[in-house]
Amino acid sequence: MDRLIDAIAAADNPSVVGLDPKPALLPKQLIDNAREATISESEMGNPMGAEAAWSINFAAMYLRFNTAIIDAVKDIVPAVKPQIAMYEALGEAGLWMYARTCKYAQDNGLYVLGDVKRGDIGSTAEAYAHHLSGFPLKFADVADPDEVENVERNAEANAARIDDVEENGDEFQFGSEWYEDAVTVNPYLGTDGITPFVDAAAAHDKDIFILVRTSNPSSSEIQELELAGGGRVYEHVADLVEGWGAETIGDHGYSRTGAVVGATHPEEGARLRERMPHTFFLVPGYGAQGGTAADVARMFDADGSGAIVNSSRGIIGAWRNNPDYDEELGVDDALHVVAESARAAAIAMREDLNSALKEVRR
């Protein structure tokens, strides 16, 4: 967790922007742009059916939306957290845009927390853990060194690579990894489902965040159940998480196994902070879900570290409350409003959190 902690310190900002686009969060201009591209391409001979062509053009608007936000906040926040479900909803093209979003964020110096909430056992968990470790069988594993060198040399010389596609004037190349620095994991299957992720994280300088006390209202149906031996389910999971990371504690005193602890449960969060001294917290639920800076402040440690707070709609949807937005704006002007609104919201969140942390530490 050292890289994330260092990034937070450098930005003086313990917040992460959730990149969770959906149709309702996109300006009308982007939707219109995708519609017009779909019609235009069909008239120019595109053999794809309407929905197939639309899926590609609309997914491209997610990427355009995300890059505008990343450009606006990259000097303010240390990290972004794309939620993969939003991209999976768009099918194959959506998954591609998820990976391109992650890469773009990394290329701009941001820590990327892939919100994938994976959980399974055995070989399936190991396969999911390749989100952290990369492609399971690399070309270098099956080819001679001179063959690898030859392919790389040819790739550099080729003016157009077979992997390259062009979309909306931007050139993208398919990669063999997800470009994530951490992922979220569901612990319901126990140690068998967690160990592959811990091993992958340790081997590749990555991190994981395990669900412990989530922000959704119905979480209490399971997480607050009382155990026969005393305590509650989420407290037992917390103890497991602390133990799972015991062998991976870094220079800042936190392990590679973080915990997801919702801002909507401030009292439980404060107790978990004491119970999990070596576990870094990812705190969702701030802002749109009702959590406040005062609620999350006690989830940090005595030095003001130990947690990062997420906001998604409050930042990427801030443009909807900006009077400068108008449906008659052009695409670039609409994205400018999106970017400026996201930047202002990210700065306000930073100031809100830092003010609350100073108040708690007095």
C-alpha positions, -999 to 999 in steps of 0.1 A, spaced: 0 0 0 31 22 1 26 36 -34 -9 47 -27 1 63 6 29 82 -10 6 94 -37 -19 106 -12 8 125 7 21 141 -25 -14 153 -34 -23 162 2 -56 146 -7 -70 114 7 -97 111 -20 -103 89 -50 -126 97 -79 -150 69 -89 -152 67 -127 -186 51 -129 -202 64 -161 -237 55 -172 -261 70 -197 -277 94 -172 -243 109 -163 -233 117 -199 -241 150 -214 -266 148 -243 -239 160 -267 -220 127 -262 -250 106 -268 -259 126 -299 -223 122 -311 -224 84 -308 -258 83 -326 -246 105 -355 -214 84 -358 -234 52 -360 -256 66 -388 -227 81 -407 -206 49 -406 -236 29 -419 -239 52 -449 -202 49 -456 -204 11 -458 -200 -2 -422 -213 -38 -423 -222 -38 -386 -258 -39 -375 -273 -9 -358 -268 -21 -322 -233 -35 -328 -221 -2 -343 -239 18 -316 -223 -2 -288 -188 7 -301 -196 44 -307 -214 48 -274 -186 30 -254 -162 54 -270 -181 83 -254 -175 67 -220 -138 70 -227 -141 105 -239 -160 114 -208 -135 97 -186 -104 113 -202 -120 148 -198 -124 141 -161 -89 126 -156 -73 156 -173 -93 179 -150 -84 162 -117 -50 145 -123 -32 172 -104 -57 172 -75 -64 136 -66 -40 107 -62 -62 80 -76 -93 69 -96 -116 40 -91 -134 28 -123 -163 4 -115 -160 -24 -141 -198 -32 -140 -205 1 -158 -183 -10 -187 -194 -46 -187 -229 -33 -193 -218 -22 -228 -204 -56 -237 -171 -62 -255 -166 -25 -264 -172 -15 -228 -145 -38 -214 -121 -24 -239 -129 12 -228 -125 1 -192 -89 -10 -199 -82 21 -219 -96 43 -191 -73 25 -166 -43 29 -189 -50 66 -195 -52 72 -158 -19 54 -152 -2 72 -180 -12 104 -163 4 94 -130 -27 82 -111 -31 51 -90 -58 30 -105 -81 10 -82 -102 -14 -103 -135 -19 -86 -142 -54 -98 -154 -72 -66 -142 -106 -77 -145 -137 -55 -142 -174 -62 -119 -203 -53 -91 -223 -68 -82 -219 -104 -110 -194 -109 -97 -171 -82 -62 -174 -97 -76 -164 -131 -94 -134 -116 -61 -124 -99 -46 -119 -133 -62 -85 -131 -31 -78 -109 -5 -101 -124 -12 -96 -161 -16 -120 -190 -13 -157 -178 9 -168 -207 32 -142 -222 49 -144 -256 83 -143 -238 73 -176 -220 69 -195 -252 94 -178 -276 131 -176 -278 147 -143 -267 158 -135 -303 122 -141 -315 109 -117 -289 135 -91 -299 127 -95 -335 89 -90 -330 96 -59 -308 119 -45 -335 94 -51 -362 66 -35 -342 87 -4 -338 93 -2 -375 58 -9 -387 39 22 -396 5 5 -388 3 -24 -364 -23 -51 -367 -34 -44 -331 -41 -7 -338 -76 7 -343 -87 43 -347 -117 56 -329 -127 93 -329 -93 104 -341 -75 87 -313 -52 56 -318 -53 28 -293 -33 -4 -290 -46 -35 -274 -26 -46 -244 -21 -77 -223 -31 -63 -189 -58 -43 -172 -36 -14 -160 -48 -16 -124 -28 -10 -93 -54 -26 -70 -87 -44 -72 -116 -50 -48 -123 -85 -37 -153 -102 -21 -143 -124 10 -174 -146 12 -156 -177 0 -129 -173 27 -92 -178 25 -93 -200 -6 -108 -170 -25 -83 -144 -11 -49 -161 -12 -45 -159 -50 -51 -122 -49 -27 -117 -19 0 -137 -37 -5 -118 -70 -4 -85 -52 28 -93 -33 45 -106 -65 36 -76 -86 37 -46 -62 -1 -43 -62 -28 -41 -36 -63 -54 -29 -93 -41 -10 -116 -66 7 -153 -59 15 -157 -56 53 -185 -31 62 -201 -18 31 -221 13 27 -253 -1 12 -284 -2 35 -291 -39 33 -255 -48 42 -267 -53 78 -287 -84 67 -254 -103 67 -226 -81 80 -243 -73 114 -254 -109 122 -243 -119 157 -219 -149 159 -224 -177 184 -190 -169 200 -197 -132 202 -192 -103 179 -206 -98 144 -199 -111 110 -182 -79 98 -159 -79 128 -148 -115 121 -141 -106 85 -121 -76 97 -99 -99 118 -94 -122 88 -84 -93 66 -59 -81 92 -45 -116 93 -44 -121 55 -22 -91 51 2 -98 80 30 -109 58 28 -79 34 32 -49 57 50 -20 40 72 9 51 42 29 62 28 2 85 0 -9 62 -4 -42 44 -13 -49 8 -48 -61 19 -70 -31 25 -106 -31 37 -137 -15 22 -155 3 50 -185 25 42 -188 61 52 -224 55 62 -213 35 92 -191 60 111 -192 43 145 -184 9 132 -157 25 110 -141 41 140 -140 8 159 -126 -10 129 -98 15 127 -87 5 162 -93 -32 154 -73 -32 121 -41 -11 128 -23 -24 97 -52 -23 72 -57 6 49 -94 16 43 -112 24 11 -142 44 22 -172 46 -2 -205 63 6 -192 99 9 -215 126 -6 -243 112 -27 -248 82 -4 -250 104 27 -216 101 43 -198 133 55 -162 143 61 -169 142 98 -182 107 95 -151 94 78 -125 114 98 -123 88 126 -115 61 101 -81 76 96 -52 70 120 -37 94 144 -14 108 117 -42 114 93 -34 84 71 -49 50 68 -78 57 45 -89 70 11 -124 83 5 -143 77 -27 -168 100 -45 -183 90 -78 -215 108 -88 -206 138 -67 -176 145 -89 -183 130 -124 -219 142 -122 -213 176 -108 -218 192 -143 -255 186 -140 -257 214 -114 -236 238 -133 -256 267 -149 -230 270 -176 -242 237 -191 -267 239 -220 -279 213 -244 -271 237 -272 -234 236 -265 -210 218 -288 -193 186 -277 -160 202 -267 -178 230 -248 -200 205 -230 -169 184 -220 -153 216 -208 -182 221 -184 -179 185 -173 -142 189 -166 -145 222 -148 -173 210 -127 -154 178 -118 -123 198 -109 -143 222 -86 -160 192 -69 -127 174 -64 -111 205 -48 -141 210 -26 -140 174 -14 -103 177 -7 -108 208 14 -137 192 32 -118 161 41 -86 179 52 -106 203 73 -124 174 91 -91 156 97 -76 187 112 -106 191 135 -103 155 147 -66 157 154 -69 189 175 
